C-alpha cells in the first residue's frame, strides 16, 4: 500500500481539494492537521528541503503574524523563518504532501496530481466549480 501524507488545514479550501484528489486516486492518506500537531524542527526542515523550494515559499506571507514579526525585513534568515513557523504554525503554507514520488507544496491543489502514484479514479471538480479531471479520468 502506498503511503501518502498530507499536512492539512481543514479550514483551507486548497487543502480540502488536495485531500479530495488524493482520495480520488484510491488512497486514504495519513492526515496531519498541522495546527494541532505541528511538525518538529527536523521534520519541517526535511519537508521544505524535499520540496526543492526556498524556505520563504513554505511561509504564509499574508498572515498578520508574518508582518508583526517583521519576517519581511531584509536579512531575515531561513533559520529565523523556520523558528517563526515552529512558534506560529499558522505561518506554514499548506497543504504539503509527501508521496513516494516526491514532496510538494500543493498550491494550486492540482499540483498534487504530479506526485500521486495512482491515477484519478473518477471525475473531479474543485469546491469552486473548476473541473480538474474529466469523466474519462483525464486531467483538464
OpenMM code with the backbone's topology and positions (N, CA, C; nanometers):
from openmm import Vec3, app, unit

residues = "UNK UNK UNK UNK UNK UNK UNK UNK UNK UNK UNK UNK UNK UNK UNK UNK UNK UNK UNK UNK UNK UNK UNK UNK UNK UNK UNK UNK UNK UNK UNK UNK UNK UNK UNK UNK UNK UNK UNK UNK UNK UNK UNK UNK UNK UNK UNK UNK UNK UNK UNK UNK UNK UNK UNK UNK UNK UNK UNK UNK UNK UNK UNK UNK UNK UNK UNK UNK UNK UNK UNK UNK UNK UNK UNK UNK UNK UNK UNK UNK UNK UNK UNK UNK UNK UNK UNK UNK UNK UNK UNK UNK UNK UNK UNK UNK UNK UNK UNK UNK UNK UNK UNK UNK UNK UNK UNK UNK UNK UNK UNK UNK UNK UNK UNK UNK UNK UNK UNK UNK UNK UNK UNK UNK UNK UNK UNK UNK UNK UNK UNK UNK UNK UNK UNK UNK UNK UNK UNK UNK".split()
positions = [
    Vec3(0.0849, -0.1188, 0.0000),
    Vec3(0.0000, 0.0000, 0.0000),
    Vec3(0.0885, 0.1238, 0.0000),
    Vec3(0.0549, 0.2193, -0.0822),
    Vec3(0.1293, 0.3443, -0.0937),
    Vec3(0.0995, 0.4339, 0.0256),
    Vec3(0.2050, 0.4918, 0.0817),
    Vec3(0.1877, 0.5844, 0.1918),
    Vec3(0.1954, 0.7271, 0.1392),
    Vec3(0.0934, 0.8033, 0.1695),
    Vec3(0.0878, 0.9450, 0.1341),
    Vec3(0.0518, 1.0204, 0.2611),
    Vec3(0.1213, 1.1304, 0.2832),
    Vec3(0.0947, 1.2138, 0.3998),
    Vec3(0.0605, 1.3540, 0.3519),
    Vec3(-0.0417, 1.4118, 0.4124),
    Vec3(-0.0786, 1.5495, 0.3828),
    Vec3(-0.0772, 1.6289, 0.5131),
    Vec3(-0.0070, 1.7407, 0.5109),
    Vec3(-0.0101, 1.8374, 0.6204),
    Vec3(-0.1241, 1.9313, 0.5864),
    Vec3(-0.2320, 1.9190, 0.6614),
    Vec3(-0.3640, 1.9655, 0.6210),
    Vec3(-0.4228, 2.0657, 0.7197),
    Vec3(-0.4972, 2.1607, 0.6638),
    Vec3(-0.5793, 2.2514, 0.7438),
    Vec3(-0.7213, 2.2372, 0.6892),
    Vec3(-0.8126, 2.1754, 0.7663),
    Vec3(-0.9472, 2.1520, 0.7145),
    Vec3(-1.0267, 2.2789, 0.6866),
    Vec3(-0.9804, 2.3932, 0.7347),
    Vec3(-1.0499, 2.5196, 0.7070),
    Vec3(-1.0067, 2.5813, 0.5738),
    Vec3(-0.9067, 2.5236, 0.5092),
    Vec3(-0.8499, 2.5770, 0.3850),
    Vec3(-0.9064, 2.5013, 0.2655),
    Vec3(-0.9701, 2.5741, 0.1725),
    Vec3(-1.0264, 2.5118, 0.0536),
    Vec3(-0.9225, 2.4420, -0.0325),
    Vec3(-0.8059, 2.5018, -0.0472),
    Vec3(-0.6993, 2.4394, -0.1270),
    Vec3(-0.6586, 2.3067, -0.0635),
    Vec3(-0.6479, 2.3059, 0.0674),
    Vec3(-0.6109, 2.1837, 0.1380),
    Vec3(-0.7205, 2.0778, 0.1253),
    Vec3(-0.8454, 2.1182, 0.1371),
    Vec3(-0.9565, 2.0230, 0.1217),
    Vec3(-0.9602, 1.9645, -0.0191),
    Vec3(-0.9397, 2.0492, -0.1204),
    Vec3(-0.9380, 1.9995, -0.2589),
    Vec3(-0.8235, 1.9017, -0.2809),
    Vec3(-0.7078, 1.9324, -0.2253),
    Vec3(-0.5919, 1.8442, -0.2396),
    Vec3(-0.6199, 1.7091, -0.1753),
    Vec3(-0.6734, 1.7110, -0.0547),
    Vec3(-0.7077, 1.5866, 0.0146),
    Vec3(-0.8084, 1.5057, -0.0677),
    Vec3(-0.9063, 1.5725, -0.1241),
    Vec3(-1.0074, 1.5033, -0.2045),
    Vec3(-0.9452, 1.4392, -0.3291),
    Vec3(-0.8481, 1.5054, -0.3917),
    Vec3(-0.7826, 1.4466, -0.5095),
    Vec3(-0.6977, 1.3264, -0.4705),
    Vec3(-0.6331, 1.3325, -0.3540),
    Vec3(-0.5583, 1.2150, -0.3069),
    Vec3(-0.6548, 1.0980, -0.2900),
    Vec3(-0.7654, 1.1229, -0.2241),
    Vec3(-0.8646, 1.0168, -0.2024),
    Vec3(-0.9238, 0.9686, -0.3346),
    Vec3(-0.9377, 1.0575, -0.4329),
    Vec3(-0.9901, 1.0210, -0.5645),
    Vec3(-0.8940, 0.9293, -0.6400),
    Vec3(-0.7700, 0.9207, -0.5932),
    Vec3(-0.6744, 0.8277, -0.6553),
    Vec3(-0.6813, 0.6899, -0.5896),
    Vec3(-0.7713, 0.6747, -0.4923),
    Vec3(-0.7899, 0.5450, -0.4285),
    Vec3(-0.7062, 0.5235, -0.3041),
    Vec3(-0.6435, 0.6274, -0.2541),
    Vec3(-0.5576, 0.6158, -0.1364),
    Vec3(-0.6156, 0.6987, -0.0222),
    Vec3(-0.6163, 0.6409, 0.0963),
    Vec3(-0.6513, 0.7161, 0.2162),
    Vec3(-0.5190, 0.7577, 0.2808),
    Vec3(-0.4885, 0.8875, 0.2752),
    Vec3(-0.3587, 0.9336, 0.3246),
    Vec3(-0.3552, 0.9462, 0.4766),
    Vec3(-0.2335, 0.9584, 0.5266),
    Vec3(-0.2173, 0.9998, 0.6652),
    Vec3(-0.2417, 1.1501, 0.6653),
    Vec3(-0.3366, 1.1953, 0.7447),
    Vec3(-0.3725, 1.3363, 0.7506),
    Vec3(-0.3181, 1.3940, 0.8810),
    Vec3(-0.2296, 1.4909, 0.8673),
    Vec3(-0.1745, 1.5577, 0.9846),
    Vec3(-0.2287, 1.6997, 0.9860),
    Vec3(-0.3143, 1.7271, 1.0823),
    Vec3(-0.3655, 1.8633, 1.0980),
    Vec3(-0.2576, 1.9416, 1.1723),
    Vec3(-0.1735, 2.0071, 1.0947),
    Vec3(-0.0514, 2.0664, 1.1481),
    Vec3(-0.0746, 2.1804, 1.2475),
    Vec3(-0.1936, 2.2394, 1.2497),
    Vec3(-0.2200, 2.3420, 1.3506),
    Vec3(-0.2357, 2.2794, 1.4894),
    Vec3(-0.2858, 2.1545, 1.4937),
    Vec3(-0.2972, 2.0827, 1.6203),
    Vec3(-0.1709, 2.0019, 1.6513),
    Vec3(-0.1072, 1.9502, 1.5470),
    Vec3(0.0119, 1.8673, 1.5628),
    Vec3(0.1195, 1.9190, 1.4674),
    Vec3(0.1858, 2.0298, 1.5041),
    Vec3(0.2866, 2.0845, 1.4140),
    Vec3(0.4097, 1.9937, 1.4052),
    Vec3(0.4762, 1.9964, 1.2927),
    Vec3(0.5986, 1.9169, 1.2802),
    Vec3(0.7084, 1.9736, 1.3696),
    Vec3(0.8003, 1.8860, 1.4109),
    Vec3(0.9159, 1.9349, 1.4862),
    Vec3(1.0155, 1.9963, 1.3885),
    Vec3(1.1199, 2.0557, 1.4412),
    Vec3(1.2181, 2.1256, 1.3577),
    Vec3(1.2757, 2.0348, 1.2496),
    Vec3(1.3214, 1.9162, 1.2872),
    Vec3(1.3851, 1.8265, 1.1900),
    Vec3(1.2880, 1.7899, 1.0779),
    Vec3(1.1639, 1.7619, 1.1143),
    Vec3(1.0636, 1.7260, 1.0134),
    Vec3(1.0339, 1.8439, 0.9215),
    Vec3(1.0166, 1.9613, 0.9800),
    Vec3(0.9863, 2.0796, 0.8996),
    Vec3(1.0997, 2.1108, 0.8026),
    Vec3(1.2214, 2.1076, 0.8518),
    Vec3(1.3378, 2.1349, 0.7658),
    Vec3(1.3455, 2.0313, 0.6536),
    Vec3(1.3242, 1.9041, 0.6875),
    Vec3(1.3299, 1.7980, 0.5861),
    Vec3(1.2184, 1.8135, 0.4830),
    Vec3(1.0985, 1.8487, 0.5270),
    Vec3(0.9867, 1.8681, 0.4342),
    Vec3(1.0175, 1.9793, 0.3342),
    Vec3(1.0634, 2.0912, 0.3868),
    Vec3(1.0927, 2.2055, 0.2994),
    Vec3(1.2052, 2.1713, 0.2032),
    Vec3(1.3084, 2.1064, 0.2530),
    Vec3(1.4204, 2.0674, 0.1660),
    Vec3(1.3723, 1.9729, 0.0557),
    Vec3(1.2839, 1.8807, 0.0913),
    Vec3(1.2350, 1.7835, -0.0067),
    Vec3(1.1538, 1.8482, -0.1180),
    Vec3(1.0941, 1.9649, -0.0917),
    Vec3(1.0186, 2.0323, -0.1979),
    Vec3(1.1118, 2.0916, -0.3028),
    Vec3(1.2370, 2.1184, -0.2622),
    Vec3(1.3312, 2.1820, -0.3537),
    Vec3(1.3067, 2.3315, -0.3693),
    Vec3(1.2186, 2.3851, -0.2895),
    Vec3(1.1827, 2.5266, -0.2962),
    Vec3(1.2526, 2.6034, -0.1842),
    Vec3(1.2677, 2.7347, -0.1997),
    Vec3(1.3235, 2.8158, -0.0912),
    Vec3(1.2317, 2.8136, 0.0312),
    Vec3(1.2891, 2.8312, 0.1474),
    Vec3(1.2120, 2.8299, 0.2722),
    Vec3(1.0980, 2.9306, 0.2678),
    Vec3(1.1214, 3.0472, 0.2119),
    Vec3(1.0179, 3.1515, 0.2094),
    Vec3(0.8908, 3.1038, 0.1397),
    Vec3(0.9021, 3.0115, 0.0454),
    Vec3(0.7830, 2.9592, -0.0227),
    Vec3(0.6951, 2.8769, 0.0699),
    Vec3(0.7520, 2.8268, 0.1796),
    Vec3(0.6763, 2.7473, 0.2757),
    Vec3(0.6091, 2.8349, 0.3809),
    Vec3(0.6260, 2.9659, 0.3690),
    Vec3(0.5718, 3.0597, 0.4673),
    Vec3(0.4494, 3.1295, 0.4094),
    Vec3(0.3455, 3.1390, 0.4923),
    Vec3(0.2263, 3.2146, 0.4532),
    Vec3(0.2539, 3.3617, 0.4823),
    Vec3(0.2989, 3.4321, 0.3815),
    Vec3(0.3426, 3.5712, 0.3982),
    Vec3(0.2264, 3.6682, 0.4177),
    Vec3(0.1047, 3.6249, 0.3929),
    Vec3(-0.0105, 3.7146, 0.4089),
    Vec3(-0.0717, 3.7070, 0.5484),
    Vec3(-0.0194, 3.6198, 0.6326),
    Vec3(-0.0663, 3.6134, 0.7711),
    Vec3(-0.0188, 3.7371, 0.8456),
    Vec3(-0.1029, 3.7914, 0.9304),
    Vec3(-0.0684, 3.9124, 1.0071),
    Vec3(0.0577, 3.8922, 1.0898),
    Vec3(0.0744, 3.7741, 1.1458),
    Vec3(0.1915, 3.7488, 1.2306),
    Vec3(0.3218, 3.7575, 1.1503),
    Vec3(0.3169, 3.7320, 1.0211),
    Vec3(0.4356, 3.7438, 0.9359),
    Vec3(0.4887, 3.8874, 0.9422),
    Vec3(0.3991, 3.9831, 0.9274),
    Vec3(0.4372, 4.1244, 0.9326),
    Vec3(0.4701, 4.1673, 1.0752),
    Vec3(0.3894, 4.1203, 1.1702),
    Vec3(0.4137, 4.1562, 1.3108),
    Vec3(0.5522, 4.1157, 1.3568),
    Vec3(0.5978, 3.9997, 1.3105),
    Vec3(0.7310, 3.9507, 1.3476),
    Vec3(0.8414, 4.0097, 1.2590),
    Vec3(0.8027, 4.0951, 1.1660),
    Vec3(0.8953, 4.1600, 1.0726),
    Vec3(0.9767, 4.0582, 0.9916),
    Vec3(0.9089, 3.9514, 0.9538),
    Vec3(0.9756, 3.8481, 0.8751),
    Vec3(0.9978, 3.8917, 0.7310),
    Vec3(0.9396, 4.0061, 0.6937),
    Vec3(0.9605, 4.0604, 0.5601),
    Vec3(1.0783, 4.1587, 0.5566),
    Vec3(1.1477, 4.1738, 0.6692),
    Vec3(1.2616, 4.2665, 0.6761),
    Vec3(1.3806, 4.2090, 0.6004),
    Vec3(1.4624, 4.2977, 0.5432),
    Vec3(1.5835, 4.2497, 0.4752),
    Vec3(1.6728, 4.1732, 0.5724),
    Vec3(1.7331, 4.0672, 0.5242),
    Vec3(1.8284, 3.9919, 0.6044),
    Vec3(1.7694, 3.8828, 0.6918),
    Vec3(1.6374, 3.8632, 0.6881),
    Vec3(1.5782, 3.7539, 0.7659),
    Vec3(1.6292, 3.6226, 0.7081),
    Vec3(1.6781, 3.5365, 0.7957),
    Vec3(1.7399, 3.4112, 0.7513),
    Vec3(1.6377, 3.2982, 0.7433),
    Vec3(1.6775, 3.1920, 0.6748),
    Vec3(1.5927, 3.0729, 0.6695),
    Vec3(1.5699, 3.0183, 0.8097),
    Vec3(1.6716, 3.0211, 0.8944),
    Vec3(1.6581, 2.9720, 1.0316),
    Vec3(1.5538, 3.0529, 1.1087),
    Vec3(1.5513, 3.1821, 1.0863),
    Vec3(1.4510, 3.2659, 1.1527),
    Vec3(1.3107, 3.2338, 1.1020),
    Vec3(1.2986, 3.2086, 0.9736),
    Vec3(1.1686, 3.1709, 0.9187),
    Vec3(1.1221, 3.0369, 0.9761),
    Vec3(1.2132, 2.9417, 0.9859),
    Vec3(1.1811, 2.8108, 1.0446),
    Vec3(1.1365, 2.8299, 1.1895),
    Vec3(1.2132, 2.9082, 1.2662),
    Vec3(1.1772, 2.9353, 1.4064),
    Vec3(1.0357, 2.9929, 1.4159),
    Vec3(1.0054, 3.0873, 1.3284),
    Vec3(0.8734, 3.1506, 1.3305),
    Vec3(0.7635, 3.0495, 1.2991),
    Vec3(0.7863, 2.9619, 1.2009),
    Vec3(0.6854, 2.8607, 1.1675),
    Vec3(0.6662, 2.7623, 1.2818),
    Vec3(0.7720, 2.7322, 1.3540),
    Vec3(0.7601, 2.6410, 1.4681),
    Vec3(0.6827, 2.7059, 1.5822),
    Vec3(0.7045, 2.8336, 1.6029),
    Vec3(0.6340, 2.9057, 1.7098),
    Vec3(0.4907, 2.9422, 1.6710),
    Vec3(0.4689, 2.9618, 1.5427),
    Vec3(0.3375, 3.0032, 1.4913),
    Vec3(0.3016, 2.9139, 1.3714),
    Vec3(0.2501, 2.7933, 1.3965),
    Vec3(0.2217, 2.7004, 1.2863),
    Vec3(0.1308, 2.7570, 1.1779),
    Vec3(0.0520, 2.8593, 1.2087),
    Vec3(-0.0333, 2.9213, 1.1075),
    Vec3(0.0502, 2.9772, 0.9923),
    Vec3(0.1787, 3.0011, 1.0154),
    Vec3(0.2672, 3.0524, 0.9106),
    Vec3(0.3076, 2.9460, 0.8089),
    Vec3(0.2860, 2.8197, 0.8402),
    Vec3(0.3234, 2.7127, 0.7470),
    Vec3(0.2245, 2.7097, 0.6312),
    Vec3(0.2774, 2.7256, 0.5122),
    Vec3(0.1929, 2.7214, 0.3931),
    Vec3(0.1418, 2.5791, 0.3745),
    Vec3(0.0241, 2.5654, 0.3193),
    Vec3(-0.0365, 2.4348, 0.3055),
    Vec3(-0.1114, 2.4258, 0.1745),
    Vec3(-0.1381, 2.3029, 0.1396),
    Vec3(-0.1017, 2.1775, 0.2024),
    Vec3(0.0320, 2.1261, 0.1508),
    Vec3(0.1080, 2.0681, 0.2381),
    Vec3(0.2304, 1.9976, 0.1994),
    Vec3(0.1943, 1.8503, 0.1879),
    Vec3(0.2351, 1.7880, 0.0779),
    Vec3(0.2026, 1.6473, 0.0539),
    Vec3(0.3311, 1.5709, 0.0261),
    Vec3(0.3406, 1.4547, 0.0907),
    Vec3(0.4558, 1.3666, 0.0734),
    Vec3(0.4054, 1.2349, 0.0155),
    Vec3(0.4623, 1.1942, -0.0988),
    Vec3(0.4289, 1.0657, -0.1607),
    Vec3(0.5604, 0.9979, -0.1994),
    Vec3(0.5533, 0.8731, -0.2434),
    Vec3(0.6757, 0.8073, -0.2911),
    Vec3(0.7383, 0.8781, -0.4120),
    Vec3(0.6612, 0.9637, -0.4799),
    Vec3(0.7119, 1.0334, -0.5983),
    Vec3(0.7643, 1.1730, -0.5681),
    Vec3(0.7539, 1.2162, -0.4424),
    Vec3(0.8074, 1.3478, -0.4087),
    Vec3(0.7276, 1.4190, -0.3018),
    Vec3(0.7760, 1.5376, -0.2704),
    Vec3(0.7133, 1.6244, -0.1710),
    Vec3(0.6840, 1.7560, -0.2391),
    Vec3(0.5646, 1.8070, -0.2155),
    Vec3(0.5259, 1.9281, -0.2856),
    Vec3(0.4319, 2.0122, -0.2004),
    Vec3(0.4503, 2.1437, -0.2111),
    Vec3(0.3512, 2.2380, -0.1611),
    Vec3(0.2471, 2.2466, -0.2721),
    Vec3(0.1265, 2.2053, -0.2428),
    Vec3(0.0233, 2.1918, -0.3462),
    Vec3(-0.0661, 2.3141, -0.3529),
    Vec3(-0.0081, 2.4218, -0.4026),
    Vec3(-0.0796, 2.5459, -0.4291),
    Vec3(-0.0487, 2.5823, -0.5736),
    Vec3(-0.1387, 2.5670, -0.6646),
    Vec3(-0.2779, 2.5246, -0.6508),
    Vec3(-0.2882, 2.3740, -0.6225),
    Vec3(-0.4044, 2.3339, -0.5791),
    Vec3(-0.4258, 2.1965, -0.5330),
    Vec3(-0.3955, 2.0905, -0.6376),
    Vec3(-0.4180, 2.1212, -0.7651),
    Vec3(-0.3959, 2.0183, -0.8687),
    Vec3(-0.2486, 1.9822, -0.8877),
    Vec3(-0.1572, 2.0559, -0.8252),
    Vec3(-0.0162, 2.0162, -0.8294),
    Vec3(0.0051, 1.8794, -0.7663),
    Vec3(-0.0871, 1.8371, -0.6801),
    Vec3(-0.0745, 1.7054, -0.6183),
    Vec3(-0.0787, 1.5950, -0.7235),
    Vec3(-0.1461, 1.6192, -0.8347),
    Vec3(-0.1589, 1.5163, -0.9379),
    Vec3(-0.0234, 1.4721, -0.9922),
    Vec3(0.0745, 1.5621, -0.9892),
    Vec3(0.2081, 1.5301, -1.0413),
    Vec3(0.2849, 1.4327, -0.9534),
    Vec3(0.2436, 1.4180, -0.8280),
    Vec3(0.3187, 1.3299, -0.7369),
    Vec3(0.2353, 1.2130, -0.6840),
    Vec3(0.1162, 1.1947, -0.7366),
    Vec3(0.0353, 1.0804, -0.6942),
    Vec3(0.0741, 0.9575, -0.7751),
    Vec3(0.1026, 0.8468, -0.7066),
    Vec3(0.1425, 0.7250, -0.7780),
    Vec3(0.0309, 0.6621, -0.8603),
    Vec3(-0.0950, 0.6827, -0.8185),
    Vec3(-0.2078, 0.6226, -0.8892),
    Vec3(-0.2897, 0.7320, -0.9580),
    Vec3(-0.3496, 0.6989, -1.0716),
    Vec3(-0.4316, 0.7983, -1.1429),
    Vec3(-0.5632, 0.8249, -1.0702),
    Vec3(-0.6277, 0.9314, -1.1095),
    Vec3(-0.7594, 0.9644, -1.0571),
    Vec3(-0.8585, 0.8578, -1.1027),
    Vec3(-0.9477, 0.8191, -1.0137),
    Vec3(-1.0411, 0.7116, -1.0440),
    Vec3(-1.1718, 0.7596, -1.1045),
    Vec3(-1.1984, 0.8897, -1.0894),
    Vec3(-1.3220, 0.9438, -1.1452),
    Vec3(-1.3051, 1.0934, -1.1683),
    Vec3(-1.4074, 1.1534, -1.2252),
    Vec3(-1.4048, 1.2981, -1.2493),
    Vec3(-1.3868, 1.3708, -1.1163),
    Vec3(-1.3264, 1.4899, -1.1239),
    Vec3(-1.3076, 1.5693, -1.0022),
    Vec3(-1.3280, 1.7166, -1.0343),
    Vec3(-1.4095, 1.7789, -0.9507),
    Vec3(-1.4361, 1.9221, -0.9600),
    Vec3(-1.4027, 1.9845, -0.8266),
    Vec3(-1.3239, 2.0923, -0.8284),
    Vec3(-1.2879, 2.1616, -0.7060),
    Vec3(-1.4108, 2.2289, -0.6452),
    Vec3(-1.3969, 2.2663, -0.5181),
    Vec3(-1.5081, 2.3285, -0.4457),
    Vec3(-1.5625, 2.4526, -0.5157),
    Vec3(-1.4775, 2.5236, -0.5893),
    Vec3(-1.5215, 2.6462, -0.6563),
    Vec3(-1.5862, 2.6192, -0.7919),
    Vec3(-1.6003, 2.4912, -0.8283),
    Vec3(-1.6642, 2.4544, -0.9536),
    Vec3(-1.5688, 2.4286, -1.0686),
    Vec3(-1.4386, 2.4503, -1.0476),
    Vec3(-1.3406, 2.4273, -1.1540),
    Vec3(-1.3211, 2.2771, -1.1744),
    Vec3(-1.3413, 2.2320, -1.2991),
    Vec3(-1.3213, 2.0914, -1.3326),
    Vec3(-1.1708, 2.0671, -1.3485),
    Vec3(-1.1201, 1.9656, -1.2788),
    Vec3(-0.9779, 1.9323, -1.2833),
    Vec3(-0.9561, 1.8021, -1.3595),
    Vec3(-1.0493, 1.7069, -1.3409),
    Vec3(-1.0408, 1.5762, -1.4061),
    Vec3(-1.1720, 1.5495, -1.4806),
    Vec3(-1.1604, 1.5173, -1.6098),
    Vec3(-1.2779, 1.4819, -1.6908),
    Vec3(-1.3341, 1.3480, -1.6469),
    Vec3(-1.4541, 1.3174, -1.6952),
    Vec3(-1.5180, 1.1904, -1.6612),
    Vec3(-1.4350, 1.0707, -1.7071),
    Vec3(-1.3495, 1.0888, -1.8084),
    Vec3(-1.2640, 0.9793, -1.8554),
    Vec3(-1.1361, 0.9668, -1.7715),
    Vec3(-1.1261, 1.0455, -1.6666),
    Vec3(-1.0082, 1.0391, -1.5795),
    Vec3(-0.8903, 1.1203, -1.6279),
    Vec3(-0.9092, 1.1988, -1.7331),
    Vec3(-0.8012, 1.2791, -1.7890),
    Vec3(-0.7974, 1.4172, -1.7247),
    Vec3(-0.6768, 1.4675, -1.7012),
    Vec3(-0.6583, 1.5999, -1.6462),
    Vec3(-0.7009, 1.7064, -1.7471),
    Vec3(-0.7698, 1.8071, -1.6987),
    Vec3(-0.8155, 1.9154, -1.7863),
    Vec3(-0.6969, 2.0041, -1.8217),
] * unit.nanometer
topology = app.Topology()
chain = topology.addChain("A")
for resn in residues:
    res = topology.addResidue(resn, chain)
    for name in ("N", "CA", "C"):
        topology.addAtom(name, app.Element.getBySymbol(name[0]), res)
